Amino acid sequence: MMAEAKTSPPPRRLVDFEALAERRLPELVYNYYHGWAGDGQTAKDNCAAFKRYRLLTRVLRDVSKQDTSITVLGRVLDLPVVIAPTAQHVLAHDHGEKATAKAAASMNVGMVVSSWTSYGIEEIVAAAPDGVKWFHLTLQKDSARNKALLARAENAGCTAIVLTVDQPVARRLKRTGKLAVTPDTWSLPHMTFDDAPDRGTVSYGEYIYSSMKQPITWDDVEWTKANTSLPVVLKGILSGIIDVLPDVVLQIDVLPDVVLQIDVLPDVVLQIDVLPDVIVLQIDVLPDVVRAVEGRLDVYMDGGVRTGADILKALALGAKCVFVGRPVLWGLAYKGEEGVRQVLQILNDELRVAMAHTGCSNISDITPELLVRETCAGCHVTSKLKICEDRT
C-alpha cells in the first residue's frame, strides 16, 4: 500500500479520488459506498447532466479579487458547499466522521451528520466544534426515539435538522454485495435496536429498515418542526412534475393559517436530492423548483456535483449551495482528513477558475445568463430552458 502511494500520481480531479479509493477499500466496502438503486441509470446520468450546460466566457472584467463565501441559515461558509449525509465513514477511515468534520471545519464548509454515522453526534461536533453541523434525521416508527435524537442534535450544537422525504419505500441498492450489517460489525450510536432479532445478519439488516417510518408525509414535517427549535431542511424535493412541489406551494400560499399556527414552513429549506431511477434529473428540474418558490425558500442542490464548474452551474440555475457526498468518502478513503480537505480544496480552486472565466468576482455575480444548454446535436439555448426543436 505504501509503495502504491509513492508511485500513484496525486489526485488532481475528484474522479481521481474514486480510483484511488477503489484500490484501498475492500471490495464490499467500495461497492457499498458506490451502491445505487434500481439499475443505476439516474445515478449515472446525474453527473452527465451537468455536461449539457455550457459556460459563457465574459472578458474585460476585473476578477483579481474573488469572494466565494455565502450565508446559509445565518452562518457564513467560505464555499457554497455542504457535505451531504452519508453513512459509516469509519469503513473508509478509522477516524470516520470525526476526520470528515475536521476537514469541513478547516475549509469552513457545512456538514450534514447522518443518522447512520459510526460515531455519535456529540463526538463528531466535539472533534470540530467551530464547524457548521446539521443533523440528518431518518425518522423511525418510534416517535420517542425521534424526539430523543432531535434533542441530542440540538444539545450537541447542530444548527439545522435535515429530514429525508423522498423514500416512500425502502430502496434496494445494487452492488452492495453481502456487507455484514450486525450489531458487532456496525456501530450505530444514533439508533436504538434493543428489541432487534438475534437471528443473523439478514434479519438484523431487515429489522433496521423495517424500523424506519415510511412514507413521510406533511404530518411528519409538522411533527419534526414542533419538536425542535432548529430550522428544518426537507431533503428530497424533486419537481412539480411529479406532484411534490404543488404540495409545498400549497402549504405556503393556500394554508397560511396552518403555516402560522404550526410554523411548519417559514424556515424550512428545500433541497434537490438524488432519487435513483426516476425520470427527472436534479440539475434539469432545479430551475422549475426555484421559479415555483419565488425566492421565499432557499433551494439546495444535491446529486452529481464533481467539479467546481458544476457548482457554478447549479448556482446559476438558482441553487443557494450544493451538497457533495461520494467524493468526500473517496477523499476520506484516500488520505483521511487530509484527503477530504484536498477534495474540498480542488472544488474551491475549480470554482474560482470557472468564476474568473465567466467574469464573476463573487457569488452574487453568478446568474442564469452565464449558461447555455445543449438540447440536441448542434443546438444551444439559454438557461431559460426554452424547448429547442430537433433539426435533424
Backbone torsions as a table, in degrees:
resi	resn	phi	psi	omega
1	MET	NA	-41.3	178.7
2	MET	-66.3	-38.7	178.1
3	ALA	-61.9	-39.6	179.6
4	GLU	-63.4	-40.1	-178.5
5	ALA	-63.5	-31.8	-179.3
6	LYS	-75.9	-33.6	-174.7
7	THR	-91.3	-23.5	-178.3
8	SER	-74.1	134.8	176.5
9	PRO	-66.8	148.9	179.6
10	PRO	-64.7	145.1	179.7
11	PRO	-66.5	134.9	179.7
12	ARG	-115.5	-17.8	178.6
13	ARG	-132.3	161.7	-178.9
14	LEU	-63.3	-33.0	179.8
15	VAL	-64.8	-25.5	178.6
16	ASP	-66.1	-33.4	-178.7
17	PHE	-65.8	-35.8	179.8
18	GLU	-64.2	-42.4	179.4
19	ALA	-62.7	-40.8	178.5
20	LEU	-68.0	-39.8	179.4
21	ALA	-65.3	-38.9	-179.5
22	GLU	-61.5	-34.7	178.4
23	ARG	-70.5	-31.0	-173.3
24	ARG	-91.1	-29.7	-174.7
25	LEU	-86.0	146.7	168.7
26	PRO	-58.0	147.9	-174.5
27	GLU	-55.9	-42.4	-178.2
28	LEU	-64.3	-37.5	179.5
29	VAL	-69.3	-44.4	178.3
30	TYR	-59.7	-44.5	179.9
31	ASN	-64.7	-34.1	177.0
32	TYR	-64.4	-48.8	178.7
33	TYR	-64.8	-33.1	-175.8
34	HIS	-88.2	-2.2	-172.7
35	GLY	-60.7	148.2	175.9
36	TRP	-137.0	167.5	179.2
37	ALA	-93.6	157.3	178.9
38	GLY	58.7	-138.0	179.3
39	ASP	-93.5	3.8	173.9
40	GLY	79.7	7.5	-174.7
41	GLN	-62.6	-44.8	-178.7
42	THR	-67.8	-38.7	177.8
43	ALA	-58.7	-39.3	178.2
44	LYS	-71.5	-41.9	-175.2
45	ASP	-70.3	-24.0	-178.9
46	ASN	-59.3	-40.0	177.5
47	CYS	-70.4	-43.3	-177.5
48	ALA	-66.0	-27.9	-176.0
49	ALA	-60.7	-32.1	179.7
50	PHE	-62.4	-29.3	-176.6
51	LYS	-69.3	-16.0	177.5
52	ARG	-75.5	-12.9	178.2
53	TYR	-104.0	128.7	-179.4
54	ARG	-112.3	146.7	179.9
55	LEU	-90.4	138.7	175.9
56	LEU	-92.3	123.0	178.7
57	THR	-74.3	134.0	175.1
58	ARG	-121.0	130.9	-172.8
59	VAL	-115.8	176.1	177.5
60	LEU	59.6	36.8	176.4
61	ARG	-124.1	143.3	179.7
62	ASP	-82.7	104.5	179.0
63	VAL	-116.4	27.5	-178.8
64	SER	-69.1	-24.8	176.5
65	LYS	-119.4	122.8	-177.2
66	GLN	-122.3	146.5	177.5
67	ASP	-131.8	113.1	-178.4
68	THR	-100.9	11.6	-175.7
69	SER	-78.5	152.7	175.3
70	ILE	-140.9	164.0	173.8
71	THR	-112.8	121.5	-179.1
72	VAL	-123.7	120.6	-179.3
73	LEU	49.3	42.6	174.4
74	GLY	84.5	-1.8	-179.9
75	ARG	-114.9	136.2	179.0
76	VAL	-84.8	126.9	174.5
77	LEU	-111.2	142.7	-179.7
78	ASP	-75.7	-14.6	-177.8
79	LEU	-144.1	139.5	-178.8
80	PRO	-75.8	56.4	-175.4
81	VAL	-134.3	136.8	171.3
82	VAL	-126.4	133.5	177.2
83	ILE	-72.7	123.0	-176.0
84	ALA	-70.2	155.2	177.9
85	PRO	-70.2	122.0	176.4
86	THR	-136.3	153.5	-169.7
87	ALA	-92.6	153.1	163.6
88	GLN	51.0	60.0	177.6
89	HIS	-64.3	-20.8	-179.1
90	VAL	-65.9	-18.5	175.3
91	LEU	-69.2	-22.6	179.3
92	ALA	-94.5	-31.3	-176.9
93	HIS	-158.2	144.2	-175.6
94	ASP	-58.2	-32.5	-178.7
95	HIS	-83.8	-8.0	171.5
96	GLY	47.0	-133.4	-176.0
97	GLU	-63.6	-22.9	177.8
98	LYS	-66.2	-39.3	176.4
99	ALA	-66.9	-42.2	178.5
100	THR	-61.0	-43.3	-179.3
101	ALA	-63.7	-40.0	179.1
102	LYS	-64.7	-42.2	178.8
103	ALA	-64.5	-43.4	179.5
104	ALA	-61.4	-43.8	-179.4
105	ALA	-65.7	-38.3	-179.1
106	SER	-65.5	-27.4	178.2
107	MET	-99.4	-0.5	-178.1
108	ASN	52.4	53.5	169.3
109	VAL	-117.2	163.4	-179.2
110	GLY	-81.4	162.5	176.5
111	MET	-141.3	130.6	173.9
112	VAL	-97.9	119.4	-178.9
113	VAL	-86.8	121.5	-176.2
114	SER	-71.9	155.9	170.3
115	SER	-66.6	-19.0	-172.4
116	TRP	-105.9	31.3	-178.9
117	THR	-73.4	164.2	178.1
118	SER	-92.8	-14.4	171.9
119	TYR	-119.9	153.8	-179.8
120	GLY	-71.9	157.4	-178.0
121	ILE	-57.8	-35.5	-179.2
122	GLU	-64.1	-42.8	178.8
123	GLU	-66.4	-39.4	-177.5
124	ILE	-67.0	-44.7	178.6
125	VAL	-65.4	-40.7	-179.5
126	ALA	-64.1	-29.6	179.7
127	ALA	-66.6	-28.2	180.0
128	ALA	-147.1	71.7	-171.3
129	PRO	-63.6	-21.9	-178.5
130	ASP	-86.7	-9.7	-177.4
131	GLY	-78.8	156.7	177.8
132	VAL	-82.1	119.1	-178.5
133	LYS	-122.7	133.0	168.8
134	TRP	-115.9	154.6	179.4
135	PHE	-110.7	129.9	179.8
136	HIS	-91.6	111.4	-177.4
137	LEU	-95.5	116.8	169.1
138	THR	-95.7	109.7	-174.3
139	LEU	-66.2	132.4	172.3
140	GLN	-99.2	165.5	179.2
141	LYS	-66.9	-27.5	-179.6
142	ASP	-84.6	107.1	-176.1
143	SER	-66.3	-27.2	178.5
144	ALA	-65.0	-38.1	176.9
145	ARG	-66.2	-40.9	178.7
146	ASN	-62.5	-43.4	-179.5
147	LYS	-63.8	-38.6	178.8
148	ALA	-65.2	-39.2	178.5
149	LEU	-65.7	-41.6	177.4
150	LEU	-60.0	-42.0	179.5
151	ALA	-66.0	-41.7	178.6
152	ARG	-60.9	-44.7	-178.4
153	ALA	-62.5	-44.9	-178.5
154	GLU	-67.0	-42.6	-179.6
155	ASN	-67.1	-30.7	-179.4
156	ALA	-73.7	-21.5	179.3
157	GLY	115.1	10.7	175.2
158	CYS	-67.7	150.8	-175.3
159	THR	-114.7	4.6	175.4
160	ALA	-162.3	158.3	175.1
161	ILE	-114.4	131.0	177.2
162	VAL	-106.8	121.1	-176.2
163	LEU	-113.1	118.4	178.3
164	THR	-76.1	127.8	-176.8
165	VAL	-123.9	5.5	-170.5
166	ASP	-109.5	24.6	179.4
167	GLN	-125.9	78.5	179.2
168	PRO	-66.8	-21.7	175.2
169	VAL	-138.4	162.3	178.1
170	ALA	-65.8	136.7	179.3
171	ARG	-83.8	141.2	176.9
172	ARG	-99.6	103.0	-176.4
173	LEU	-81.8	140.0	175.9
174	LYS	-97.3	161.1	177.0
175	ARG	69.6	14.5	-179.2
176	THR	-88.1	-12.8	178.3
177	GLY	62.3	-142.6	-179.3
178	LYS	-119.4	51.0	177.0
179	LEU	-64.6	119.9	-174.0
180	ALA	-65.8	128.9	175.6
181	VAL	-118.4	94.7	-179.3
182	THR	-136.9	163.8	176.5
183	PRO	-58.9	-26.0	-178.5
184	ASP	-82.8	-31.6	-175.4
185	THR	-95.8	-22.8	-179.6
186	TRP	-119.8	127.8	171.2
187	SER	-93.1	121.8	-178.4
188	LEU	-127.7	75.2	-172.8
189	PRO	-68.4	-12.3	178.2
190	HIS	-95.7	-2.5	-177.9
191	MET	-115.1	144.4	177.3
192	THR	-121.0	113.5	-178.0
193	PHE	-126.2	56.0	-177.6
194	ASP	-62.9	-28.7	-177.3
195	ASP	-101.3	19.7	-179.9
196	ALA	-65.3	142.6	-180.0
197	PRO	-68.8	145.4	178.6
198	ASP	-106.0	68.1	-175.5
199	ARG	-130.7	24.6	176.5
200	GLY	107.6	176.0	-173.1
201	THR	-60.3	-48.2	-173.4
202	VAL	-62.2	-46.2	-176.5
203	SER	-66.8	-33.5	179.3
204	TYR	-67.8	-44.9	177.9
205	GLY	-61.6	-42.6	178.8
206	GLU	-64.8	-35.1	179.0
207	TYR	-64.2	-41.5	179.5
208	ILE	-56.4	-50.8	-177.8
209	TYR	-67.7	-34.8	-179.8
210	SER	-71.1	-18.3	178.9
211	SER	-81.3	-14.3	-178.1
212	MET	-78.7	143.3	178.5
213	LYS	-80.8	123.2	178.3
214	GLN	-146.2	138.5	-6.9
215	PRO	-81.3	169.9	175.3
216	ILE	-93.9	134.9	-178.8
217	THR	-123.0	178.5	177.5
218	TRP	-62.6	-26.3	175.7
219	ASP	-61.8	-36.3	179.4
220	ASP	-71.4	-36.0	174.8
221	VAL	-62.8	-44.4	178.8
222	GLU	-60.7	-44.2	-179.2
223	TRP	-63.7	-44.1	-179.3
224	THR	-61.6	-45.5	-179.1
225	LYS	-63.8	-34.6	-178.4
226	ALA	-73.7	-18.4	-174.9
227	ASN	-109.7	14.7	173.5
228	THR	-149.2	150.8	175.0
229	SER	-92.4	-1.0	-176.9
230	LEU	-87.4	153.0	172.7
231	PRO	-62.8	149.9	-176.2
232	VAL	-114.1	128.3	177.6
233	VAL	-102.1	122.6	176.7
234	LEU	-87.2	116.9	-174.7
235	LYS	-102.7	111.4	177.3
236	GLY	127.8	8.0	175.1
237	ILE	-70.8	126.1	-176.1
238	LEU	-108.8	-58.4	-171.6
239	SER	-169.0	149.5	171.5
240	GLY	-64.0	-21.5	-179.2
241	ILE	-62.0	-32.7	-177.9
242	ILE	-106.8	28.2	170.2
243	ASP	65.9	22.8	174.1
244	VAL	-92.8	-49.5	-174.7
245	LEU	-63.1	-38.0	176.7
246	PRO	-54.7	-34.7	177.4
247	ASP	-63.6	-40.3	179.6
248	VAL	-64.9	-48.3	179.6
249	VAL	-62.3	-38.5	178.3
250	LEU	-59.5	-44.6	-179.1
251	GLN	-62.8	-34.2	-177.7
252	ILE	-79.4	-46.8	-167.7
253	ASP	-95.0	-38.4	-170.5
254	VAL	-92.7	-29.1	-175.4
255	LEU	-120.4	58.4	-178.5
256	PRO	-62.6	-28.9	179.5
257	ASP	-65.7	-38.6	177.9
258	VAL	-66.2	-43.6	179.8
259	VAL	-60.1	-43.5	-177.9
260	LEU	-71.6	-35.5	-175.6
261	GLN	-73.5	-45.4	-175.3
262	ILE	-105.3	-6.0	174.8
263	ASP	56.6	47.1	-178.2
264	VAL	-76.5	-44.5	-165.7
265	LEU	-112.2	-12.6	-175.1
266	PRO	-54.2	-34.5	178.2
267	ASP	-123.2	25.8	171.4
268	VAL	-80.8	140.6	-178.5
269	VAL	-118.2	142.4	178.7
270	LEU	-93.9	140.8	177.3
271	GLN	-133.1	128.3	175.5
272	ILE	-79.5	129.6	-174.8
273	ASP	-131.7	163.7	177.8
274	VAL	-69.7	121.1	170.9
275	LEU	-120.4	91.4	-170.0
276	PRO	-55.4	140.3	172.6
277	ASP	65.3	40.0	163.4
278	VAL	-111.6	168.5	-172.4
279	ILE	-74.2	-40.0	-170.5
280	VAL	-87.6	137.0	178.7
281	LEU	-98.8	150.3	-173.1
282	GLN	-58.0	-50.9	-175.4
283	ILE	-62.2	-28.8	-179.0
284	ASP	-78.8	-31.4	-179.1
285	VAL	-90.4	-11.0	-176.9
286	LEU	-53.2	-48.0	179.8
287	PRO	-60.8	-36.2	179.1
288	ASP	-62.3	-43.4	-179.4
289	VAL	-66.6	-43.8	-179.5
290	VAL	-61.0	-43.2	179.5
291	ARG	-65.2	-37.8	-176.0
292	ALA	-66.3	-38.2	-177.2
293	VAL	-84.6	-12.3	171.9
294	GLU	50.9	40.4	175.5
295	GLY	79.0	0.2	-177.6
296	ARG	-80.7	-21.7	177.6
297	LEU	-131.9	148.7	171.9
298	ASP	-74.7	147.6	177.7
299	VAL	-122.5	126.6	175.9
300	TYR	-106.8	161.2	-178.3
301	MET	-129.9	130.9	-179.1
302	ASP	-135.3	129.9	174.9
303	GLY	129.0	106.3	172.2
304	GLY	92.3	0.2	-179.8
305	VAL	-71.5	119.6	-178.4
306	ARG	-132.6	-4.3	179.3
307	THR	-143.4	163.9	174.0
308	GLY	-64.7	-32.5	176.2
309	ALA	-63.7	-35.0	175.8
310	ASP	-60.9	-40.2	178.4
311	ILE	-60.9	-46.9	-179.8
312	LEU	-60.4	-41.1	-179.8
313	LYS	-63.1	-43.5	179.6
314	ALA	-63.9	-42.1	178.6
315	LEU	-66.7	-37.3	178.5
316	ALA	-63.7	-29.9	179.5
317	LEU	-87.8	2.7	171.1
318	GLY	115.2	-2.4	178.9
319	ALA	-70.5	143.4	175.2
320	LYS	-74.5	-40.7	176.1
321	CYS	-159.4	175.8	-179.8
322	VAL	-120.0	155.5	174.9
323	PHE	-106.6	139.6	-179.4
324	VAL	-126.2	126.6	-175.2
325	GLY	-114.5	-80.2	-172.7
326	ARG	-57.4	-41.9	179.3
327	PRO	-55.8	-31.8	177.3
328	VAL	-65.5	-40.6	177.5
329	LEU	-64.1	-39.7	179.1
330	TRP	-64.9	-40.6	177.6
331	GLY	-65.0	-38.9	178.4
332	LEU	-63.6	-43.0	178.8
333	ALA	-66.4	-33.2	-178.2
334	TYR	-70.3	-49.7	-174.4
335	LYS	-154.9	35.9	174.8
336	GLY	58.6	-139.4	-179.1
337	GLU	-55.3	-43.4	-179.4
338	GLU	-64.7	-36.0	178.0
339	GLY	-64.6	-41.6	177.1
340	VAL	-64.7	-41.1	178.6
341	ARG	-61.7	-39.1	178.5
342	GLN	-63.9	-41.0	177.1
343	VAL	-58.3	-47.9	-178.6
344	LEU	-67.0	-36.8	179.8
345	GLN	-66.7	-39.6	177.5
346	ILE	-62.6	-43.8	177.0
347	LEU	-60.4	-41.4	178.7
348	ASN	-62.2	-47.8	-178.8
349	ASP	-63.6	-43.5	-179.0
350	GLU	-66.8	-38.1	177.8
351	LEU	-62.6	-41.8	179.9
352	ARG	-64.1	-39.2	177.5
353	VAL	-64.1	-46.2	179.7
354	ALA	-62.1	-40.1	178.1
355	MET	-64.6	-40.4	179.9
356	ALA	-62.8	-43.9	-178.1
357	HIS	-68.8	-25.0	179.1
358	THR	-99.5	8.8	174.7
359	GLY	74.7	28.9	-177.1
360	CYS	-105.1	126.8	176.5
361	SER	-95.7	-24.2	178.4
362	ASN	-147.6	173.2	-174.3
363	ILE	-63.0	-33.6	-178.8
364	SER	-67.2	-16.8	177.1
365	ASP	-76.4	-13.4	-176.2
366	ILE	-81.5	116.8	-175.9
367	THR	-133.2	165.8	179.6
368	PRO	-59.9	-24.8	-178.1
369	GLU	-66.3	-10.8	179.0
370	LEU	-78.3	-8.9	-172.5
371	LEU	-115.2	147.1	161.9
372	VAL	-123.8	149.5	-177.8
373	ARG	-115.4	128.8	176.2
374	GLU	-84.3	119.3	-176.4
375	THR	-110.6	-19.2	174.1
376	CYS	-160.3	171.8	-175.8
377	ALA	-56.5	117.5	177.6
378	GLY	80.9	-0.2	-177.8
379	CYS	-106.7	135.4	175.2
380	HIS	-134.5	137.4	174.9
381	VAL	-129.3	164.9	179.4
382	THR	-71.5	169.8	-177.5
383	SER	-70.1	1.6	174.2
384	LYS	-71.4	-5.4	171.2
385	LEU	64.0	39.9	172.6
386	LYS	-68.9	148.4	179.6
387	ILE	-69.9	128.6	179.0
388	CYS	-104.3	121.1	-179.2
389	GLU	-70.8	136.1	178.2
390	ASP	-71.2	118.1	-175.7
391	ARG	-93.3	7.1	-179.3
392	THR	-85.4	NA	NA
